[in-house]
């Protein structure tokens, strides 16, 4: 099993987002998003979310949407449920989340709970 550094953003804003090393196998990704996965691609990153998030009326993930806005300057969808951001390597395979994505996240800390 391959592992990569990822950013996991729960839809519930009371739960902190976290950068952690995760397994990139299908079962792990499905566990993190609580169901079948759907991918949304960016330039050198992508994220997974529950493909039935809207149908199941999962909570919108405002923090993931805000990060996408920061990265791209555009939003084309409502993302529902927990989200897992990863990077892409030169062959399009799973890779560590790029440092610039983590830096943007850490600078903005969009919707992070305060302790």
N, C-alpha and C positions, 0 to 999 in steps of 0.2 A: 504494500500500500504506500502510495506517495503522500507526503505531507507538505503543506504550504502555509505561509503566514497569511491570515485572512482577517478581515474586519467583519465582525458579526454585529448587526444592528437589529435589536428586537423592535417590533412595532410598538410595544408598550413602553412609553417614554419614562416610566418609573424604573425600568431596567436599564442599566448602563450598557452602552455599546462597548465592545472590547476587541482589541487586536490579539489574536492567539494563533497558535499553530494547530491546524486541523488536518484530519485525513481527507483526501479529495475523492474518496470512493463514493459511489452513488448512495450507498446506505447512510453514510455519515452526512452527506449533503441533504438527503431527504429527512433525516432526523432533525437537523438544524432548522429546516424550514417547515417541518411538521406536515410533510406530504410530498407528492410528486413535484419535481423541480421544473422550473422554466428559467431560461437564461436570457439576460439582457446584456448586450455587448456595448462596450465603449471603445476608446482608442487602443489602450494597452491594458485594459481591465474589463471585467464583466462581473455581473452578480447573479445569484440564484435567489429565487423566491418560490413560494408555493404557487403552482400553475393554476390552482383553483381558488386562490385567495379571494377574488371578487365574488365568485359563486358561493363560497362558504361564509361570506361577509366578515372576513378577517379584518382586523383594525388596519386602517391605512398607515403606511410607514412614512411618516412625515420627515423623519431624519434622513432616511435613505433618499427620498425625493429631493430634499434640500442639498444633499451631497451630490447627487446627479446634476442638479442645477449649478452648483459651484464648479463641477468638472466640465460641463458642456454648455452652460448658458441656455439650456432648453429643457423642457419637460414634455414628454409625449404620452404619458400614461399616469395612472394612479397605481402605486405599488402597495399591495396589501400583504400583511404578515411579516414575519421575520425575514431578513435579507442577509446574504453572505457575499461579500465582495472578495474577489480573487484577481490575480494578474494573469496575463497571457505570455507564454514564451514565444520564440520565433516560429515555432511550428503550430502555434495555436493551442498548445496544451496548457493545463493548469500550472500556474507559477505563483510565487509570492506576490502579494499585492504591491504594486510599485510604490516606492518611497514618496513620490509626489502626492499620491492619493492619501497616504497615511498623514503626510504633512498638512494637507488641506483639512483633513478631518480633525487633527490635533489643534490646528489654529482656530477653527470655527467651533468645535465641540458642540455642534448643532443639537439643541434639545437635550443635552446631557443633564441628568438629574444632579442636583447639588446635594452634598452631604454635610 
